[in-house]
Each structure stands twice: as C-alpha cells, then as structure tokens.
Amino acid sequence: MSSSERAGPGGLRLGDRRLGDRGFVTAEAAVVLPTLVLFTMALVWVLLAASAQIQCVDAARAGARAVARQDPESAAVAAARQAAPGGASVSVRREGDLVRVEVAADAPGPAALGIGLRLRSEAVALAEETVGVGE
C-alpha cells in the first residue's frame, strides 16, 4: 500500500485533496459569529442604560439642590433637564421642609424590539430656609 493509498479520517484516503473537516470550521463560524455580535450589542445596550441611569441620578440631585437653595422652580427644572438624558421628564414637589425632585427617562436602545426600560431617580433635600428653625 503506497502512502497515497493509506486511509485517513472518515475513510478518505490521505492522497485525496478533500478532507472531511473543512466544512466544520465554516459551520462553527456561522453559529459563533452571530452569537458574539448579539452578546456585544447587549453589552453596549447595558452600558448605555447604566450611563443614562447615572445621568438621571445626577439630574435629580442638581434639581433638588437648586430648589433647596430657593432658586425658582423653573431654574431648578432647567438645571435638572440639562444634566438629564434627552427626553427626560422632571417633576418637583415639596413636602413640608423637604424638596423632592424626580427624573424619569427611557433608556436608549432597542425600544423597537419591545425592550423598553424606564429609568428613574429621585433626590430629596432639606430646604435651606428651614435649617436651624425651631432650635
């Protein structure tokens, strides 16, 4: 038996140019690449949502700080909107000595797929005019 007649994997002769494993690499790549792309897209979406949540927290704090300093409510809302993600809603309310500012926004990402995520943050501050009163 010559070297070109020895049987190789899958019963193919080693002298043949065709080997049975060549198609498996293409099939594995066809399965793995879309999975990696989806995983990467999901990771980017999570990072964008986390960033938008941090912006909501910062915006609520800025708004509460402004209202607590006795800035006009419109100025406080403007300060909160400036720090908030685009399209965010800002609400201000006062409960006794406390000022509450809530910022809510939709997370950026695949809302068209029905994966809408609503981000929300609330900050509370003590109104400055009440500090030291009643002592």
N, C-alpha and C positions, 0 to 999 in steps of 0.2 A: 504494500500500500504506500503510495507516494505521499509527500507532505500535503499536496493539494487535494488528496482524497480523504484525509482524516475528518471525522465528523466533529463538528463544533457544537455550540449550544443550540438547542432547538432542532437538532438533527440536520442543520445546514452544514455543508462542507466548508472548511476554512478557506478553501480556494475560491469560493463564491464571493463576489463583491458585496452582496446583500447580507446584512446581519439583522436579526430579528429585534434588536433593542433600539434601533434608531427611532422608531415611531413613539416609544415611551417618553422620550425627552420632550417631544412636541406636545404630547397629551398632558404631561405633568405641567408644563409651562402654561398650557391653555387653562388649566384649573387654578394654578397658583397665582398667576398674574392678576386676574380679576379680583381674587380674594385680597391680595395685597393692596390693590387700588381702593377697594371698598374700606379696608381697615384704615388706610391713610386718610381717606375722606372723612371717616367717622372721627378719627383723632383730631383732624383740623377743626371739625364742627364742635367738638367738645372744648377745644381750646378757645374758639371764638365765643362760645356760650359762657365760659368761665371769665373771659375778658369783659364781656358785656355785664355779667353779674357784678364784677368789681366796679365797673363804671356806675352801676345803679347804687351800690353802697356809697361810693364817693359822692354822688349827686345828692343822695338823701342827707348825708352829713353836711354838705355845703349849704343846702337849703335850710336845714334845722339850725345851723349856726347863724345864718343870716337872719332868720326870724327871731331867734333868741336875742340877737343884738338890737332888736327893734327896727330892723330895716323894713321898708314897706313890703307887703306880701308879694307884690308884683316883682320886686327886685330879688326876693328870695326864690321865687319860682324861676326867674330868668337865670339865676346862678345855678340852680339845680338842673335846668334844661341844658345849660352849657356843658355841664360835666356828664350828663346822661347820654346813653346811646341814642341814635336817631330814632325818632318816632315814640319816645318815651312819654308817659303821662306822669304828671306831678300833682300831688294833692297835699294841701296844708290844712291842718286843723289844730285848734287849741283846746286843751282840756285842763282848765284851772291854771296852774303855774307851768304846766308842760306844753311844749310845742311838738307836734308830730308831723313829719314830712315823709310821704310815701312816694316812691318812684317805681313805676312798673313799665316793662318793655318786653317786646317779643324778641326772643333770641334769634340771632342771624342764623341762616341755614336753610335746610330743605323743607320749608313750610309747604311747598307744593306737594310733597310726599305725605302730608298729613302728620308730620312730626313737629307740630308747633309747640314751643316751650315758652311759657310766660315767666319772665324773671321779675322779681320783686324785692324791694328792700325798704325798710322803714328806719328812720332815725328819730330819737327823742332827745330834746334838750330842755333845760330849765331856763325859763325866761329871765333875762338879766335884771329886769326891774323888780323881780320878787326875791332876789338874793339878799339875805340879811334882813328882810322884813319880818317883824314879829319876834325878834330876839330881845 
